[in-house]
Amino acid sequence: MKGKYSKLGFCFMNMAELAGRWLKKAESDLLVAKHVLTDLCPKQVYISCYHSQQCGEKALKAFLVAHDIDPPKSHDLLCLCQKCEEIEQDFRPFLNSCGDLTIYGVITRYPNKIEITEEEAANALEKASRIYHHVLTKIISNNSDQAQ
């Protein structure tokens, strides 16, 4: 599905600008995930995991938008990563991380019996950070290539 944003009133911005906005949202989620895990006492592992998942989701959607593809309305990072992999094969190493992060989009928001440790939250943060930085590098590289 291409070009939906131009039909919904987002035509005032190009896809690169829109991708940049997605990436800024991802960066904000990454900062929150880190802050609530490292700077607060007690550490907020559930909130950190949720924002780690959100960071990964928004970063992957930024990549899709940067390639003029409307991201699916999905919180499934594995599905999003597979769509990114269809464009560039170097997303393959992130498939497992995306699968691991997906669950935090739901279980962290509602009461349940699942316990999340600080170590699991730190791992989720690291995975989200790697995804974010990979996408950031790809988008910067893509924008540089288009400028030449």
DONU-501260 format. One record per atom (N, C-alpha, C): x, y, z; residue number from 1; residue in three letters; atom name. Coordinates in nm, 4 decimals. Example, Ala and Ser with C-alpha at 12.3 -4.5 7.8 and 13.67 -1.06 7.14 Angstrom:
<sites>
((1.3190 -0.5690 0.7800) 1 "ala" "N") ((1.2300 -0.4500 0.7800) 1 "ala" "CA") ((1.3200 -0.3300 0.7800) 1 "ala" "C") ((1.2850 -0.2250 0.7080) 2 "ser" "N") ((1.3670 -0.1060 0.7140) 2 "ser" "CA") ((1.2900 0.0030 0.7870) 2 "ser" "C") 
</sites>
This chain:
<sites>
((0.0844 -0.1167 0.0000) 1 "met" "N") ((0.0000 0.0000 0.0000) 1 "met" "CA") ((0.0894 0.1235 0.0000) 1 "met" "C") ((0.0789 0.2063 -0.1000) 2 "lys" "N") ((0.1656 0.3246 -0.1102) 2 "lys" "CA") ((0.0827 0.4523 -0.1114) 2 "lys" "C") ((0.1430 0.5567 -0.0555) 3 "gly" "N") ((0.0888 0.6905 -0.0697) 3 "gly" "CA") ((-0.0342 0.7258 0.0102) 3 "gly" "C") ((-0.0748 0.6452 0.1056) 4 "lys" "N") ((-0.1959 0.6747 0.1812) 4 "lys" "CA") ((-0.1849 0.8087 0.2536) 4 "lys" "C") ((-0.0670 0.8409 0.3044) 5 "tyr" "N") ((-0.0520 0.9636 0.3808) 5 "tyr" "CA") ((-0.0867 1.0870 0.2996) 5 "tyr" "C") ((-0.0544 1.0876 0.1732) 6 "ser" "N") ((-0.0868 1.2035 0.0911) 6 "ser" "CA") ((-0.2377 1.2185 0.0732) 6 "ser" "C") ((-0.3120 1.1103 0.0872) 7 "lys" "N") ((-0.4571 1.1145 0.0718) 7 "lys" "CA") ((-0.5280 1.1532 0.2013) 7 "lys" "C") ((-0.4560 1.1469 0.3138) 8 "leu" "N") ((-0.5194 1.1740 0.4424) 8 "leu" "CA") ((-0.4851 1.3121 0.4980) 8 "leu" "C") ((-0.4355 1.4003 0.4156) 9 "gly" "N") ((-0.4069 1.5338 0.4623) 9 "gly" "CA") ((-0.2644 1.5540 0.5097) 9 "gly" "C") ((-0.1789 1.4554 0.4912) 10 "phe" "N") ((-0.0398 1.4703 0.5291) 10 "phe" "CA") ((0.0438 1.5186 0.4106) 10 "phe" "C") ((-0.0216 1.5625 0.3060) 11 "cys" "N") ((0.0511 1.5978 0.1842) 11 "cys" "CA") ((0.1407 1.7194 0.2044) 11 "cys" "C") ((0.1253 1.7897 0.3159) 12 "phe" "N") ((0.2109 1.9047 0.3439) 12 "phe" "CA") ((0.3532 1.8629 0.3770) 12 "phe" "C") ((0.3761 1.7349 0.3990) 13 "met" "N") ((0.5110 1.6886 0.4270) 13 "met" "CA") ((0.5468 1.5737 0.3352) 13 "met" "C") ((0.6738 1.5666 0.3000) 14 "asn" "N") ((0.7169 1.4550 0.2169) 14 "asn" "CA") ((0.7403 1.3319 0.3041) 14 "asn" "C") ((0.7634 1.2202 0.2405) 15 "met" "N") ((0.7776 1.0948 0.3146) 15 "met" "CA") ((0.9011 1.0966 0.4044) 15 "met" "C") ((1.0064 1.1643 0.3623) 16 "ala" "N") ((1.1268 1.1720 0.4455) 16 "ala" "CA") ((1.0971 1.2470 0.5748) 16 "ala" "C") ((1.0192 1.3545 0.5641) 17 "glu" "N") ((0.9830 1.4304 0.6848) 17 "glu" "CA") ((0.8929 1.3469 0.7755) 17 "glu" "C") ((0.7990 1.2768 0.7161) 18 "leu" "N") ((0.7093 1.1929 0.7950) 18 "leu" "CA") ((0.7870 1.0794 0.8631) 18 "leu" "C") ((0.8809 1.0198 0.7910) 19 "ala" "N") ((0.9654 0.9159 0.8504) 19 "ala" "CA") ((1.0454 0.9737 0.9666) 19 "ala" "C") ((1.0926 1.0955 0.9498) 20 "gly" "N") ((1.1659 1.1620 1.0571) 20 "gly" "CA") ((1.0804 1.1821 1.1810) 20 "gly" "C") ((0.9546 1.2120 1.1609) 21 "arg" "N") ((0.8635 1.2278 1.2753) 21 "arg" "CA") ((0.8405 1.0942 1.3467) 21 "arg" "C") ((0.8266 0.9874 1.2682) 22 "trp" "N") ((0.8142 0.8537 1.3290) 22 "trp" "CA") ((0.9406 0.8236 1.4108) 22 "trp" "C") ((1.0557 0.8559 1.3535) 23 "leu" "N") ((1.1825 0.8276 1.4205) 23 "leu" "CA") ((1.1966 0.9099 1.5484) 23 "leu" "C") ((1.1510 1.0328 1.5470) 24 "lys" "N") ((1.1559 1.1169 1.6676) 24 "lys" "CA") ((1.0697 1.0575 1.7778) 24 "lys" "C") ((0.9535 1.0052 1.7411) 25 "lys" "N") ((0.8672 0.9385 1.8396) 25 "lys" "CA") ((0.9378 0.8150 1.8962) 25 "lys" "C") ((1.0049 0.7391 1.8089) 26 "ala" "N") ((1.0788 0.6207 1.8531) 26 "ala" "CA") ((1.1895 0.6606 1.9499) 26 "ala" "C") ((1.2599 0.7675 1.9167) 27 "glu" "N") ((1.3673 0.8150 2.0043) 27 "glu" "CA") ((1.3123 0.8536 2.1421) 27 "glu" "C") ((1.1973 0.9197 2.1452) 28 "ser" "N") ((1.1353 0.9574 2.2724) 28 "ser" "CA") ((1.1020 0.8345 2.3555) 28 "ser" "C") ((1.0474 0.7316 2.2901) 29 "asp" "N") ((1.0177 0.6077 2.3621) 29 "asp" "CA") ((1.1448 0.5441 2.4162) 29 "asp" "C") ((1.2519 0.5469 2.3389) 30 "leu" "N") ((1.3792 0.4909 2.3836) 30 "leu" "CA") ((1.4309 0.5664 2.5060) 30 "leu" "C") ((1.4215 0.6984 2.5043) 31 "leu" "N") ((1.4661 0.7784 2.6185) 31 "leu" "CA") ((1.3841 0.7489 2.7437) 31 "leu" "C") ((1.2535 0.7356 2.7283) 32 "val" "N") ((1.1676 0.7036 2.8428) 32 "val" "CA") ((1.2014 0.5644 2.8964) 32 "val" "C") ((1.2170 0.4679 2.8066) 33 "ala" "N") ((1.2494 0.3307 2.8490) 33 "ala" "CA") ((1.3779 0.3289 2.9314) 33 "ala" "C") ((1.4766 0.4032 2.8865) 34 "lys" "N") ((1.6037 0.4086 2.9582) 34 "lys" "CA") ((1.5884 0.4812 3.0920) 34 "lys" "C") ((1.5207 0.5940 3.0913) 35 "his" "N") ((1.5041 0.6746 3.2122) 35 "his" "CA") ((1.4342 0.5974 3.3243) 35 "his" "C") ((1.3223 0.5340 3.2916) 36 "val" "N") ((1.2463 0.4665 3.3973) 36 "val" "CA") ((1.3165 0.3404 3.4475) 36 "val" "C") ((1.4112 0.2898 3.3696) 37 "leu" "N") ((1.4856 0.1715 3.4115) 37 "leu" "CA") ((1.6124 0.2089 3.4885) 37 "leu" "C") ((1.6754 0.3175 3.4524) 38 "thr" "N") ((1.8049 0.3495 3.5133) 38 "thr" "CA") ((1.7995 0.4616 3.6163) 38 "thr" "C") ((1.7055 0.5546 3.6034) 39 "asp" "N") ((1.7073 0.6725 3.6894) 39 "asp" "CA") ((1.6046 0.6714 3.8015) 39 "asp" "C") ((1.5062 0.5871 3.7947) 40 "leu" "N") ((1.4015 0.5859 3.8965) 40 "leu" "CA") ((1.4242 0.4749 3.9988) 40 "leu" "C") ((1.3767 0.4993 4.1167) 41 "cys" "N") ((1.3816 0.3974 4.2221) 41 "cys" "CA") ((1.2444 0.3956 4.2882) 41 "cys" "C") ((1.1715 0.2869 4.2801) 42 "pro" "N") ((1.2138 0.1607 4.2199) 42 "pro" "CA") ((1.2121 0.1683 4.0668) 42 "pro" "C") ((1.2909 0.0823 4.0070) 43 "lys" "N") ((1.2982 0.0752 3.8613) 43 "lys" "CA") ((1.1617 0.0316 3.8065) 43 "lys" "C") ((1.1196 0.0955 3.6997) 44 "gln" "N") ((0.9888 0.0676 3.6404) 44 "gln" "CA") ((1.0055 -0.0255 3.5204) 44 "gln" "C") ((1.0212 -0.1549 3.5495) 45 "val" "N") ((1.0538 -0.2512 3.4439) 45 "val" "CA") ((0.9402 -0.2684 3.3434) 45 "val" "C") ((0.8167 -0.2646 3.3886) 46 "tyr" "N") ((0.7045 -0.2835 3.2966) 46 "tyr" "CA") ((0.6933 -0.1650 3.2006) 46 "tyr" "C") ((0.7064 -0.0450 3.2543) 47 "ile" "N") ((0.6988 0.0747 3.1708) 47 "ile" "CA") ((0.8159 0.0778 3.0734) 47 "ile" "C") ((0.9333 0.0397 3.1206) 48 "ser" "N") ((1.0510 0.0364 3.0341) 48 "ser" "CA") ((1.0306 -0.0616 2.9184) 48 "ser" "C") ((0.9796 -0.1790 2.9486) 49 "cys" "N") ((0.9563 -0.2786 2.8432) 49 "cys" "CA") ((0.8518 -0.2304 2.7430) 49 "cys" "C") ((0.7472 -0.1664 2.7930) 50 "tyr" "N") ((0.6449 -0.1140 2.7031) 50 "tyr" "CA") ((0.7057 -0.0117 2.6065) 50 "tyr" "C") ((0.7829 0.0813 2.6603) 51 "his" "N") ((0.8407 0.1836 2.5740) 51 "his" "CA") ((0.9504 0.1278 2.4837) 51 "his" "C") ((1.0156 0.0219 2.5253) 52 "ser" "N") ((1.1112 -0.0449 2.4370) 52 "ser" "CA") ((1.0385 -0.1028 2.3156) 52 "ser" "C") ((0.9250 -0.1667 2.3405) 53 "gln" "N") ((0.8444 -0.2207 2.2307) 53 "gln" "CA") ((0.7974 -0.1085 2.1395) 53 "gln" "C") ((0.7514 0.0005 2.1995) 54 "gln" "N") ((0.7027 0.1133 2.1207) 54 "gln" "CA") ((0.8138 0.1746 2.0362) 54 "gln" "C") ((0.9334 0.1825 2.0919) 55 "cys" "N") ((1.0482 0.2342 2.0171) 55 "cys" "CA") ((1.0732 0.1491 1.8932) 55 "cys" "C") ((1.0784 0.0184 1.9119) 56 "gly" "N") ((1.1015 -0.0709 1.7984) 56 "gly" "CA") ((0.9929 -0.0587 1.6935) 56 "gly" "C") ((0.8685 -0.0544 1.7381) 57 "glu" "N") ((0.7561 -0.0441 1.6448) 57 "glu" "CA") ((0.7633 0.0836 1.5626) 57 "glu" "C") ((0.7859 0.1954 1.6288) 58 "lys" "N") ((0.7877 0.3233 1.5582) 58 "lys" "CA") ((0.9091 0.3363 1.4671) 58 "lys" "C") ((1.0220 0.2806 1.5085) 59 "ala" "N") ((1.1413 0.2845 1.4235) 59 "ala" "CA") ((1.1176 0.2047 1.2948) 59 "ala" "C") ((1.0622 0.0851 1.3087) 60 "leu" "N") ((1.0351 0.0026 1.1905) 60 "leu" "CA") ((0.9329 0.0695 1.0985) 60 "leu" "C") ((0.8331 0.1326 1.1575) 61 "lys" "N") ((0.7340 0.2040 1.0768) 61 "lys" "CA") ((0.7984 0.3236 1.0062) 61 "lys" "C") ((0.8942 0.3879 1.0723) 62 "ala" "N") ((0.9672 0.4980 1.0078) 62 "ala" "CA") ((1.0393 0.4485 0.8833) 62 "ala" "C") ((1.1008 0.3316 0.8937) 63 "phe" "N") ((1.1718 0.2756 0.7790) 63 "phe" "CA") ((1.0755 0.2491 0.6632) 63 "phe" "C") ((0.9606 0.1925 0.6946) 64 "leu" "N") ((0.8621 0.1642 0.5899) 64 "leu" "CA") ((0.8140 0.2937 0.5246) 64 "leu" "C") ((0.7835 0.3935 0.6061) 65 "val" "N") ((0.7375 0.5219 0.5534) 65 "val" "CA") ((0.8455 0.5856 0.4662) 65 "val" "C") ((0.9711 0.5743 0.5092) 66 "ala" "N") ((1.0822 0.6301 0.4310) 66 "ala" "CA") ((1.0917 0.5655 0.2928) 66 "ala" "C") ((1.0344 0.4455 0.2802) 67 "his" "N") ((1.0319 0.3749 0.1514) 67 "his" "CA") ((0.8942 0.3816 0.0865) 67 "his" "C") ((0.8158 0.4828 0.1273) 68 "asp" "N") ((0.6848 0.5101 0.0678) 68 "asp" "CA") ((0.5873 0.3942 0.0830) 68 "asp" "C") ((0.5984 0.3260 0.1957) 69 "ile" "N") ((0.5067 0.2158 0.2260) 69 "ile" "CA") ((0.4294 0.2521 0.3513) 69 "ile" "C") ((0.2977 0.2487 0.3419) 70 "asp" "N") ((0.2149 0.2747 0.4589) 70 "asp" "CA") ((0.2306 0.1600 0.5569) 70 "asp" "C") ((0.2719 0.1895 0.6793) 71 "pro" "N") ((0.2895 0.0815 0.7761) 71 "pro" "CA") ((0.1551 0.0213 0.8164) 71 "pro" "C") ((0.1521 -0.1081 0.8352) 72 "pro" "N") ((0.0258 -0.1698 0.8788) 72 "pro" "CA") ((-0.0096 -0.1239 1.0197) 72 "pro" "C") ((-0.1379 -0.1229 1.0482) 73 "lys" "N") ((-0.1825 -0.0894 1.1835) 73 "lys" "CA") ((-0.1655 -0.2141 1.2689) 73 "lys" "C") ((-0.0420 -0.2373 1.3080) 74 "ser" "N") ((-0.0069 -0.3577 1.3816) 74 "ser" "CA") ((0.0985 -0.3235 1.4853) 74 "ser" "C") ((0.0925 -0.3936 1.5968) 75 "his" "N") ((0.1942 -0.3784 1.7010) 75 "his" "CA") ((0.2896 -0.4969 1.6991) 75 "his" "C") ((0.2779 -0.5799 1.5983) 76 "asp" "N") ((0.3597 -0.7003 1.5847) 76 "asp" "CA") ((0.4924 -0.6635 1.5184) 76 "asp" "C") ((0.5963 -0.6516 1.5992) 77 "leu" "N") ((0.7265 -0.6112 1.5467) 77 "leu" "CA") ((0.7844 -0.7135 1.4509) 77 "leu" "C") ((0.7565 -0.8394 1.4719) 78 "leu" "N") ((0.8057 -0.9425 1.3809) 78 "leu" "CA") ((0.7486 -0.9199 1.2408) 78 "leu" "C") ((0.6203 -0.8938 1.2326) 79 "cys" "N") ((0.5550 -0.8650 1.1041) 79 "cys" "CA") ((0.6155 -0.7396 1.0404) 79 "cys" "C") ((0.6348 -0.6355 1.1196) 80 "leu" "N") ((0.6930 -0.5117 1.0673) 80 "leu" "CA") ((0.8356 -0.5339 1.0185) 80 "leu" "C") ((0.9126 -0.6100 1.0956) 81 "cys" "N") ((1.0510 -0.6374 1.0579) 81 "cys" "CA") ((1.0572 -0.7195 0.9289) 81 "cys" "C") ((0.9655 -0.8134 0.9137) 82 "gln" "N") ((0.9618 -0.8925 0.7909) 82 "gln" "CA") ((0.9327 -0.8037 0.6704) 82 "gln" "C") ((0.8458 -0.7041 0.6878) 83 "lys" "N") ((0.8177 -0.6102 0.5792) 83 "lys" "CA") ((0.9425 -0.5279 0.5465) 83 "lys" "C") ((1.0167 -0.4893 0.6500) 84 "cys" "N") ((1.1415 -0.4159 0.6282) 84 "cys" "CA") ((1.2441 -0.5049 0.5587) 84 "cys" "C") ((1.2466 -0.6321 0.5958) 85 "glu" "N") ((1.3405 -0.7275 0.5355) 85 "glu" "CA") ((1.3110 -0.7483 0.3875) 85 "glu" "C") ((1.1862 -0.7351 0.3479) 86 "glu" "N") ((1.1518 -0.7456 0.2059) 86 "glu" "CA") ((1.2179 -0.6335 0.1259) 86 "glu" "C") ((1.2455 -0.5219 0.1926) 87 "ile" "N") ((1.3101 -0.4077 0.1273) 87 "ile" "CA") ((1.4616 -0.4213 0.1352) 87 "ile" "C") ((1.5112 -0.4560 0.2536) 88 "glu" "N") ((1.6557 -0.4695 0.2740) 88 "glu" "CA") ((1.6822 -0.5910 0.3622) 88 "glu" "C") ((1.7620 -0.6813 0.3122) 89 "gln" "N") ((1.7898 -0.8086 0.3798) 89 "gln" "CA") ((1.8584 -0.7935 0.5151) 89 "gln" "C") ((1.9252 -0.6811 0.5389) 90 "asp" "N") ((1.9996 -0.6694 0.6644) 90 "asp" "CA") ((1.9111 -0.6466 0.7871) 90 "asp" "C") ((1.7798 -0.6581 0.7707) 91 "phe" "N") ((1.6894 -0.6591 0.8858) 91 "phe" "CA") ((1.6748 -0.8002 0.9438) 91 "phe" "C") ((1.7210 -0.8997 0.8715) 92 "arg" "N") ((1.7073 -1.0390 0.9155) 92 "arg" "CA") ((1.7611 -1.0641 1.0578) 92 "arg" "C") ((1.8779 -1.0093 1.0933) 93 "pro" "N") ((1.9289 -1.0347 1.2285) 93 "pro" "CA") ((1.8399 -0.9792 1.3403) 93 "pro" "C") ((1.7458 -0.8927 1.3065) 94 "phe" "N") ((1.6590 -0.8319 1.4070) 94 "phe" "CA") ((1.5266 -0.9073 1.4255) 94 "phe" "C") ((1.5040 -1.0108 1.3467) 95 "leu" "N") ((1.3768 -1.0828 1.3549) 95 "leu" "CA") ((1.3513 -1.1396 1.4945) 95 "leu" "C") ((1.4499 -1.2041 1.5532) 96 "asn" "N") ((1.4304 -1.2624 1.6867) 96 "asn" "CA") ((1.4058 -1.1548 1.7915) 96 "asn" "C") ((1.4811 -1.0464 1.7841) 97 "ser" "N") ((1.4616 -0.9364 1.8788) 97 "ser" "CA") ((1.3212 -0.8786 1.8667) 97 "ser" "C") ((1.2747 -0.8646 1.7439) 98 "cys" "N") ((1.1399 -0.8118 1.7217) 98 "cys" "CA") ((1.0349 -0.9058 1.7789) 98 "cys" "C") ((1.0561 -1.0349 1.7594) 99 "gly" "N") ((0.9641 -1.1327 1.8177) 99 "gly" "CA") ((0.9624 -1.1235 1.9698) 99 "gly" "C") ((1.0797 -1.1027 2.0283) 100 "asp" "N") ((1.0890 -1.0917 2.1746) 100 "asp" "CA") ((1.0205 -0.9656 2.2262) 100 "asp" "C") ((1.0338 -0.8553 2.1557) 101 "leu" "N") ((0.9783 -0.7278 2.2025) 101 "leu" "CA") ((0.8270 -0.7180 2.1873) 101 "leu" "C") ((0.7725 -0.7859 2.0894) 102 "thr" "N") ((0.6294 -0.7724 2.0587) 102 "thr" "CA") ((0.5405 -0.7930 2.1804) 102 "thr" "C") ((0.5715 -0.8910 2.2608) 103 "ile" "N") ((0.4848 -0.9243 2.3745) 103 "ile" "CA") ((0.4701 -0.8088 2.4734) 103 "ile" "C") ((0.5711 -0.7226 2.4796) 104 "tyr" "N") ((0.5671 -0.6134 2.5773) 104 "tyr" "CA") ((0.4682 -0.5033 2.5396) 104 "tyr" "C") ((0.4168 -0.5069 2.4206) 105 "gly" "N") ((0.3176 -0.4086 2.3798) 105 "gly" "CA") ((0.1833 -0.4280 2.4479) 105 "gly" "C") ((0.1597 -0.5471 2.5010) 106 "val" "N") ((0.0303 -0.5759 2.5651) 106 "val" "CA") ((0.0466 -0.6145 2.7119) 106 "val" "C") ((0.1322 -0.7112 2.7402) 107 "ile" "N") ((0.1369 -0.7636 2.8774) 107 "ile" "CA") ((0.1808 -0.6611 2.9804) 107 "ile" "C") ((0.2482 -0.5565 2.9376) 108 "thr" "N") ((0.2959 -0.4560 3.0314) 108 "thr" "CA") ((0.1892 -0.3533 3.0666) 108 "thr" "C") ((0.0812 -0.3505 2.9913) 109 "arg" "N") ((-0.0207 -0.2471 3.0113) 109 "arg" "CA") ((-0.1357 -0.2908 3.1009) 109 "arg" "C") ((-0.1470 -0.4198 3.1275) 110 "tyr" "N") ((-0.2620 -0.4692 3.2017) 110 "tyr" "CA") ((-0.2171 -0.5588 3.3161) 110 "tyr" "C") ((-0.2974 -0.5647 3.4221) 111 "pro" "N") ((-0.2602 -0.6529 3.5340) 111 "pro" "CA") ((-0.2564 -0.7987 3.4878) 111 "pro" "C") ((-0.1537 -0.8695 3.5311) 112 "asn" "N") ((-0.1414 -1.0117 3.5010) 112 "asn" "CA") ((-0.0415 -1.0729 3.5984) 112 "asn" "C") ((-0.0174 -1.2003 3.5847) 113 "lys" "N") ((0.0719 -1.2714 3.6768) 113 "lys" "CA") ((0.2145 -1.2814 3.6238) 113 "lys" "C") ((0.2432 -1.2172 3.5145) 114 "ile" "N") ((0.3758 -1.2260 3.4534) 114 "ile" "CA") ((0.4719 -1.1311 3.5244) 114 "ile" "C") ((0.5832 -1.1851 3.5665) 115 "glu" "N") ((0.6875 -1.1059 3.6314) 115 "glu" "CA") ((0.7959 -1.0735 3.5289) 115 "glu" "C") ((0.8375 -0.9502 3.5261) 116 "ile" "N") ((0.9468 -0.9083 3.4390) 116 "ile" "CA") ((1.0616 -0.8637 3.5288) 116 "ile" "C") ((1.1794 -0.9172 3.5036) 117 "thr" "N") ((1.2962 -0.8832 3.5848) 117 "thr" "CA") ((1.3679 -0.7605 3.5270) 117 "thr" "C") ((1.4555 -0.7036 3.6082) 118 "glu" "N") ((1.5379 -0.5918 3.5608) 118 "glu" "CA") ((1.6240 -0.6363 3.4428) 118 "glu" "C") ((1.6738 -0.7589 3.4489) 119 "glu" "N") ((1.7569 -0.8103 3.3403) 119 "glu" "CA") ((1.6772 -0.8194 3.2099) 119 "glu" "C") ((1.5535 -0.8674 3.2185) 120 "glu" "N") ((1.4690 -0.8748 3.0984) 120 "glu" "CA") ((1.4416 -0.7354 3.0428) 120 "glu" "C") ((1.4174 -0.6402 3.1320) 121 "ala" "N") ((1.3917 -0.5030 3.0879) 121 "ala" "CA") ((1.5167 -0.4432 3.0227) 121 "ala" "C") ((1.6321 -0.4701 3.0807) 122 "ala" "N") ((1.7582 -0.4210 3.0224) 122 "ala" "CA") ((1.7815 -0.4833 2.8847) 122 "ala" "C") ((1.7495 -0.6113 2.8709) 123 "asn" "N") ((1.7628 -0.6783 2.7405) 123 "asn" "CA") ((1.6668 -0.6182 2.6383) 123 "asn" "C") ((1.5443 -0.5907 2.6814) 124 "ala" "N") ((1.4465 -0.5294 2.5907) 124 "ala" "CA") ((1.4942 -0.3911 2.5467) 124 "ala" "C") ((1.5486 -0.3158 2.6389) 125 "leu" "N") ((1.6001 -0.1830 2.6073) 125 "leu" "CA") ((1.7149 -0.1916 2.5064) 125 "leu" "C") ((1.8040 -0.2867 2.5259) 126 "glu" "N") ((1.9169 -0.3049 2.4345) 126 "glu" "CA") ((1.8679 -0.3436 2.2944) 126 "glu" "C") ((1.7706 -0.4332 2.2876) 127 "lys" "N") ((1.7167 -0.4747 2.1571) 127 "lys" "CA") ((1.6503 -0.3573 2.0863) 127 "lys" "C") ((1.5726 -0.2799 2.1600) 128 "ala" "N") ((1.5061 -0.1639 2.1009) 128 "ala" "CA") ((1.6081 -0.0622 2.0525) 128 "ala" "C") ((1.7120 -0.0421 2.1302) 129 "ser" "N") ((1.8166 0.0523 2.0930) 129 "ser" "CA") ((1.8868 0.0094 1.9639) 129 "ser" "C") ((1.9162 -0.1188 1.9524) 130 "arg" "N") ((1.9815 -0.1687 1.8309) 130 "arg" "CA") ((1.8918 -0.1517 1.7082) 130 "arg" "C") ((1.7636 -0.1800 1.7233) 131 "ile" "N") ((1.6689 -0.1629 1.6125) 131 "ile" "CA") ((1.6617 -0.0151 1.5736) 131 "ile" "C") ((1.6450 0.0705 1.6733) 132 "tyr" "N") ((1.6350 0.2140 1.6476) 132 "tyr" "CA") ((1.7581 0.2656 1.5723) 132 "tyr" "C") ((1.8758 0.2314 1.6221) 133 "his" "N") ((1.9986 0.2821 1.5600) 133 "his" "CA") ((2.0214 0.2242 1.4200) 133 "his" "C") ((1.9789 0.1013 1.3992) 134 "his" "N") ((1.9886 0.0434 1.2655) 134 "his" "CA") ((1.9002 0.1212 1.1679) 134 "his" "C") ((1.7767 0.1457 1.2085) 135 "val" "N") ((1.6842 0.2197 1.1221) 135 "val" "CA") ((1.7351 0.3618 1.1005) 135 "val" "C") ((1.7813 0.4266 1.2054) 136 "leu" "N") ((1.8343 0.5623 1.1933) 136 "leu" "CA") ((1.9464 0.5668 1.0897) 136 "leu" "C") ((2.0391 0.4729 1.0991) 137 "thr" "N") ((2.1498 0.4659 1.0040) 137 "thr" "CA") ((2.0994 0.4443 0.8616) 137 "thr" "C") ((2.0023 0.3555 0.8450) 138 "lys" "N") ((1.9478 0.3271 0.7119) 138 "lys" "CA") ((1.8791 0.4501 0.6524) 138 "lys" "C") ((1.8024 0.5201 0.7334) 139 "ile" "N") ((1.7295 0.6369 0.6824) 139 "ile" "CA") ((1.8274 0.7490 0.6489) 139 "ile" "C") ((1.9263 0.7717 0.7333) 140 "ile" "N") ((2.0269 0.8743 0.7037) 140 "ile" "CA") ((2.0999 0.8391 0.5749) 140 "ile" "C") ((2.1380 0.7123 0.5612) 141 "ser" "N") ((2.2079 0.6677 0.4408) 141 "ser" "CA") ((2.1198 0.6835 0.3170) 141 "ser" "C") ((1.9937 0.6471 0.3293) 142 "asn" "N") ((1.8986 0.6595 0.2178) 142 "asn" "CA") ((1.8814 0.8054 0.1780) 142 "asn" "C") ((1.8707 0.8942 0.2764) 143 "asn" "N") ((1.8545 1.0366 0.2467) 143 "asn" "CA") ((1.9805 1.0928 0.1806) 143 "asn" "C") ((2.0981 1.0457 0.2235) 144 "ser" "N") ((2.2234 1.0907 0.1629) 144 "ser" "CA") ((2.2324 1.0455 0.0182) 144 "ser" "C") ((2.1916 0.9212 -0.0061) 145 "asp" "N") ((2.1948 0.8667 -0.1427) 145 "asp" "CA") ((2.1018 0.9453 -0.2345) 145 "asp" "C") ((1.9858 0.9827 -0.1830) 146 "gln" "N") ((1.8885 1.0559 -0.2654) 146 "gln" "CA") ((1.9340 1.1994 -0.2928) 146 "gln" "C") ((2.0123 1.2573 -0.2013) 147 "ala" "N") ((2.0599 1.3938 -0.2176) 147 "ala" "CA") ((2.1694 1.4035 -0.3236) 147 "ala" "C") ((2.2354 1.2915 -0.3516) 148 "gln" "N") ((2.3466 1.2938 -0.4482) 148 "gln" "CA") ((2.2999 1.2816 -0.5898) 148 "gln" "C") 
</sites>
